[in-house]
Amino acid sequence: MTEPLEKRLEKAMAELQSAQEAVARTERELRTASFAALSSDRAVRATAGPQGELTGIDFLENKYRDMSPQELAASVLEAANAARLKMNRHVMKAMAPFTEPSSNVPELKGFEMDWERIFGPEVLREDDGDTARDAQAAPAWRDAIGEEGED
């Protein structure tokens, strides 16, 4: 026996109101979020704000004094991109519940998000968290400025 239309509509409206409140809470939280990341050489810490914008750069322990301009630029870009990626992944996790169908009201399917199109393909790669990188593995940009053509 199917549920009366009025009861289904009442459930759908309650679910919609609940979802709207959850979206508003999530938006408030995301507006104040920020994430920081270190470059692999630990010379630079960059902070990304709620829209992925760069909100801070810290040069740590005066390491920049011994770096070439290319090395410093590479460290800044690496840290900034890592902070932005953390922020993007946080947005994905925060918005994930709204992409899923409702368990109470099957007619509410949720919405599809093309995270790769929004944030780029790296956001979907496995998140290695903040674990330390293998000391032997140097970032690709280090190879470009490494042994070739250094004075």
N, C-alpha and C positions, 0 to 999 in steps of 0.2 A: 504494500500500500504506500502510495506516495504522500509526501508531506503537503499540507495545504499551501497554496501559493502565498497567502499572507504570512505564514510562518517562515517560509523560505525567504521572502522579501525582508522580513524583520531580521533574520539571521544575516542576510547579505548586507543590510544597512549597518548592523552592529559591527560586522567584520570590516566594512569600509571605514567606519568611524575609528575603529581601533587602528587600522592601517594608516589613516591620516595622522593620528596622534603619534604613532611610531615614526612616521616619516618626519614629522616636525621635530621630534626629539633627536632623531638622527641628524637632521640638518643643523640643529643647534650644536650638537657635539662636533660635527665636522667643521663648522665655522671656526672653532677654537683649536682644532687639532694642528699639530706640527710634528715633524720627525727630523731627526738629525742623523747624519752618517759620517763616518770617517773615511778618508782615502786609505788605500791599502798601505801606503807608506806612513800613515798616521801623522802626516804633516798638516792636513786640513780637515776641519769639520764643517759641514754645510748643513743648513736647516731649511726645510721646505715647509711652506705654509699650506693652508687648507685647499688652495687651488693649484698646488704644485709649484707655486712661485718661490723663488729663492728669497728667504727672509734673513739669512745670516750666514756669514763666512767667518770662521775662526782659524787663524794660523797658529798652530800648536808648537810650543817649545822652540820657537824661533828657527825651526827647520828650514823655513823658506829662505833664510839667508844663505844657505849652502846649495840652493837649487838653481838650476838654470831657469830662464823664463818659460821654456817649453815644459820642463818638469813641473814647475809650479802651476802652470795653466792646466796641465793634464791632471794634476792632483785635485785642483778646484773642480774641474769638470767631472771627474770620477765621483767625488764626494757629493756634488750637487745632483748628479744623476741617481746615485744610490738613495739619497734622501727623498727625491721625487718619487722614485719607485716604491719606497716604503709608504709614502703618503697614498699613492695610487692603489696599492694593495689594501691599505686600511679602508679606503673608500669602497673598494670591491667587497670586502668582508662586511662592512656596515650596511651596504645596500643589498647584499645577497638575500636576506629574508623577503624582500619585496619582489624578487624575481621568481619566487616559488609560488605554485598554485596554493590556494586556500584549502586546508584540510576540512574545514567546516562547510564551505560553500563551493562546491565543485565548479560552479559557473565562473568564479573569480580565478582566472588562470595565472595571475602574476604577469610580469612583463619580461620580455627578452632584452638582454643587454649585450652588445658586441663590445666587450671589454678590450679586445685587441684593437678594434678600430678607434676606440676612445683614447686608450692609454699607450698603445703600441704592443708588439708581441712579447716584449720582455716581462710584462706584468703577468702573463700566464705561465711563464716558466716556473719551475719548482723553486719555492722560496727556501734558500739555505739559512735563513734567519740571520742572527748576528754571530754565528759561529766563526771562529778564526779561520782565515784562509790558509791553505797549504803554503808554507814558507817558500817552497820550491817553485810554486806557480806564480809567475810574474804576469801582471796585466798586459794585454796586447799593446797598449800604448807605450809601455816601457821598452818593448822590443824596437819600436819605431825610433825612439830617441836614444836607445842603448849604445851599442857598439859602433854602428855605422855613422861615419861622418862626425864623430865628436872631436872637438879640438882639444 
